[in-house]
Amino acid sequence: MKKSLLFFGIMFLMAPSAHADITSRLSSSVQLTVDAAASQATRIGSSYSVSGSNVSATLGGLTAPASATSAATMNAGSYTQTTDGAAITFTEAFTQGDAVNVINSGTSVSSGVVGSLPAYGVVTTTAGGVAGTLAGSIDSAGTIGPLTAGGAGTSATGQFVSEITVR
């Protein structure tokens, strides 16, 4: 009996002790955002088409641009009816393309307004946000102070994170 008690006593002393590491982490943050003004532009090219029946033509078309920054222009054709008194169909279409619009790289944005916008066939412009009364704060204890909405195109986000890890 003494031997078995001694054996279990030694085994008990050799067994690893049960323990856990506990980590606690608290954090607070405030993010204030004001949207930027933006403009996205896509140039369109010049195009010309003609179709018809019972028409003879000295075709027109596109004339090459006069410079690297100008657009192609239309050269009108000359058309006559082939058979007098017969039905005629005729369609001519021209789309004037965009000339290259060079914007000064020093163009500035103030109060959410873009100073110069490109004058192209497809333009999407978004006004920037205005900070106005946008505000938020965190004190030294990590408490998030009041979040105040700003003008259009702004956001205020406060966050508190509590994390407990047991290993």
C-alpha positions as CSV (number, residue, x, y, z in Angstrom):
1,M,0.0,0.0,0.0
2,K,2.9,2.3,0.9
3,K,4.5,1.6,-2.5
4,S,1.3,2.5,-4.4
5,L,0.9,5.7,-2.4
6,L,4.5,6.6,-3.1
7,F,4.0,5.8,-6.8
8,F,0.9,8.0,-7.1
9,G,2.5,10.7,-5.0
10,I,5.5,10.8,-7.4
11,M,3.2,10.7,-10.4
12,F,1.2,13.6,-9.0
13,L,4.3,15.7,-8.5
14,M,5.5,15.0,-12.0
15,A,2.2,15.8,-13.7
16,P,2.1,19.2,-15.3
17,S,0.1,21.8,-13.5
18,A,-3.0,23.1,-15.2
19,H,-2.9,26.8,-15.9
20,A,-4.3,29.3,-18.4
21,D,-2.9,32.6,-19.9
22,I,-5.7,35.1,-20.0
23,T,-5.2,38.2,-22.1
24,S,-7.6,41.2,-22.2
25,R,-7.4,44.0,-24.7
26,L,-9.6,47.0,-25.0
27,S,-9.4,49.6,-27.8
28,S,-11.4,52.6,-29.0
29,S,-11.2,54.4,-32.3
30,V,-12.9,57.2,-34.2
31,Q,-12.7,57.6,-38.0
32,L,-13.8,60.8,-39.7
33,T,-14.1,60.8,-43.5
34,V,-14.7,63.5,-46.0
35,D,-15.3,62.3,-49.6
36,A,-13.0,63.7,-52.3
37,A,-14.3,65.4,-55.4
38,A,-13.8,63.3,-58.5
39,S,-14.4,63.5,-62.2
40,Q,-14.2,60.6,-64.7
41,A,-14.2,61.3,-68.4
42,T,-14.3,59.1,-71.5
43,R,-13.6,60.6,-74.9
44,I,-15.8,59.6,-77.8
45,G,-14.4,59.2,-81.4
46,S,-15.7,60.6,-84.6
47,S,-17.8,58.3,-86.8
48,Y,-19.5,58.5,-90.2
49,S,-21.8,56.1,-91.9
50,V,-24.0,56.2,-95.1
51,S,-26.5,53.7,-96.5
52,G,-29.2,53.7,-99.1
53,S,-30.8,52.3,-102.2
54,N,-31.5,53.9,-105.6
55,V,-28.7,56.4,-104.8
56,S,-25.4,57.0,-106.5
57,A,-22.8,58.7,-104.5
58,T,-19.5,60.4,-104.4
59,L,-18.9,59.3,-100.8
60,G,-18.0,61.7,-98.1
61,G,-16.3,60.5,-95.0
62,L,-14.0,61.6,-92.2
63,T,-11.2,64.0,-92.7
64,A,-8.1,63.4,-90.5
65,P,-7.7,65.7,-87.5
66,A,-5.7,68.9,-88.2
67,S,-3.6,68.3,-85.1
68,A,-2.9,65.7,-82.4
69,T,-5.4,67.4,-80.1
70,S,-8.3,68.0,-82.5
71,A,-11.0,65.6,-83.6
72,A,-11.8,64.3,-87.1
73,T,-14.3,66.2,-89.2
74,M,-16.9,65.2,-91.8
75,N,-16.4,65.6,-95.5
76,A,-19.9,65.7,-97.0
77,G,-20.5,63.5,-100.0
78,S,-22.6,64.2,-103.2
79,Y,-25.7,62.0,-103.8
80,T,-28.1,61.7,-106.7
81,Q,-31.2,59.5,-107.3
82,T,-30.3,56.7,-109.7
83,T,-33.7,56.1,-111.3
84,D,-36.1,59.0,-111.5
85,G,-39.5,58.4,-109.9
86,A,-38.4,55.2,-108.1
87,A,-38.4,54.8,-104.4
88,I,-35.3,55.9,-102.5
89,T,-33.9,55.3,-99.1
90,F,-31.0,57.2,-97.7
91,T,-29.3,57.5,-94.3
92,E,-26.2,59.5,-93.5
93,A,-24.9,59.8,-89.9
94,F,-22.0,61.7,-88.4
95,T,-20.8,61.9,-84.8
96,Q,-18.3,64.6,-84.0
97,G,-15.7,63.1,-81.7
98,D,-14.0,64.9,-78.8
99,A,-10.9,67.0,-79.2
100,V,-8.2,66.4,-76.6
101,N,-9.0,68.6,-73.6
102,V,-5.8,69.4,-71.7
103,I,-6.5,70.3,-68.1
104,N,-3.9,72.2,-66.2
105,S,-2.2,69.9,-63.8
106,G,-2.2,72.7,-61.2
107,T,-6.1,72.7,-61.1
108,S,-7.1,72.8,-57.4
109,V,-10.2,71.7,-55.5
110,S,-11.6,73.9,-52.8
111,S,-14.8,73.5,-50.8
112,G,-15.5,70.2,-52.7
113,V,-15.7,71.9,-56.1
114,V,-13.5,70.9,-59.0
115,G,-12.1,74.0,-60.8
116,S,-12.0,72.7,-64.3
117,L,-13.8,69.7,-65.7
118,P,-13.0,67.9,-69.0
119,A,-15.4,68.5,-71.8
120,Y,-15.7,65.0,-73.2
121,G,-18.7,63.0,-74.5
122,V,-19.1,61.0,-71.3
123,V,-18.4,62.7,-68.0
124,T,-19.3,61.7,-64.5
125,T,-18.5,64.2,-61.8
126,T,-19.0,63.7,-58.0
127,A,-18.9,66.7,-55.7
128,G,-16.6,66.4,-52.7
129,G,-17.9,66.4,-49.1
130,V,-17.9,69.4,-46.9
131,A,-16.6,68.9,-43.4
132,G,-18.8,71.4,-41.8
133,T,-19.4,70.4,-38.2
134,L,-17.8,66.9,-38.6
135,A,-16.2,65.9,-35.3
136,G,-15.4,63.0,-33.0
137,S,-13.0,62.4,-30.1
138,I,-11.6,59.8,-27.7
139,D,-10.5,60.7,-24.2
140,S,-7.4,59.3,-22.3
141,A,-9.6,56.6,-20.8
142,G,-10.6,55.3,-24.3
143,T,-14.1,56.6,-24.1
144,I,-15.5,57.7,-27.5
145,G,-16.8,61.2,-27.3
146,P,-19.8,62.6,-29.2
147,L,-19.7,62.0,-33.0
148,T,-21.1,64.9,-34.9
149,A,-22.3,64.7,-38.5
150,G,-20.7,67.0,-41.0
151,G,-22.0,68.2,-44.3
152,A,-22.9,66.1,-47.4
153,G,-20.3,63.5,-48.3
154,T,-19.0,62.9,-44.8
155,S,-19.1,60.1,-42.2
156,A,-18.1,59.6,-38.6
157,T,-17.6,56.2,-37.1
158,G,-16.8,55.3,-33.5
159,Q,-15.8,51.8,-32.4
160,F,-15.0,50.1,-29.1
161,V,-13.4,46.6,-29.2
162,S,-13.2,44.3,-26.2
163,E,-11.1,41.1,-26.7
164,I,-10.5,38.3,-24.2
165,T,-8.1,35.5,-25.1
166,V,-7.7,32.3,-23.1
167,R,-4.8,30.0,-23.9
